[in-house]
């Protein structure tokens, strides 16, 4: 994981977080497991749809929804680790997904 702090003004900073796909995979696995309990596909009982079918039909959506949660979790870890003083609610400004890396930008 890479982090980069950008100062916008005296009260505003941005934190750029870059994660590799291998760092994201445990988060994605959890998102698939959580979603699998709720997914209904004809021919399968609720919660019993095989993972390859879930990934084929819903994978992109599940991963995209998980990215926001991952960004917020990683930001919280960084804020605690670096003793950041957060005034107000931080906002997720940008998420970029590439084949090898993912980038999140939080405004403080």
VENRA-V864481 format. One record per residue. N is the residue number from 0. SS is DSSP state (A for helix, B for strand, O for the rest). BURIAL is I if it has 16 or more other ideal C-beta (glycine too) atoms within 10 Angstrom, else O. Layout:
N|SS|BURIAL  N|SS|BURIAL
This chain:
0|O|O  1|B|O  2|B|O  3|B|O  4|B|O  5|B|O  6|B|O  7|B|O  8|B|O  9|O|O  10|O|O  11|B|O  12|B|I  13|B|I  14|B|I  15|B|O  16|B|I  17|B|I  18|B|I  19|B|O  20|A|O  21|A|O  22|A|O  23|A|I  24|A|O  25|A|O  26|A|I  27|A|I  28|A|O  29|A|O  30|A|I  31|A|I  32|A|O  33|A|O  34|A|I  35|A|I  36|O|O  37|O|O  38|O|I  39|O|O  40|O|O  41|O|O  42|O|O  43|O|O  44|O|O  45|O|O  46|O|O  47|O|O  48|O|I  49|O|O  50|A|O  51|A|O  52|A|O  53|A|I  54|A|O  55|A|O  56|A|O  57|A|I  58|A|I  59|A|O  60|A|O  61|A|I  62|A|I  63|A|O  64|A|O  65|A|I  66|A|I  67|A|O  68|A|O  69|A|I  70|A|I  71|A|O  72|A|O  73|A|I  74|A|I  75|A|O  76|A|O  77|A|I  78|A|I  79|A|O  80|A|O  81|O|O  82|O|O  83|O|I  84|O|O  85|O|O  86|O|O  87|O|O  88|O|O  89|O|I  90|B|O  91|B|O  92|B|O  93|B|O  94|B|O  95|B|O  96|B|O  97|O|O  98|O|O  99|O|O  100|B|O  101|B|I  102|B|I  103|B|I  104|B|I  105|B|I  106|B|I  107|O|I
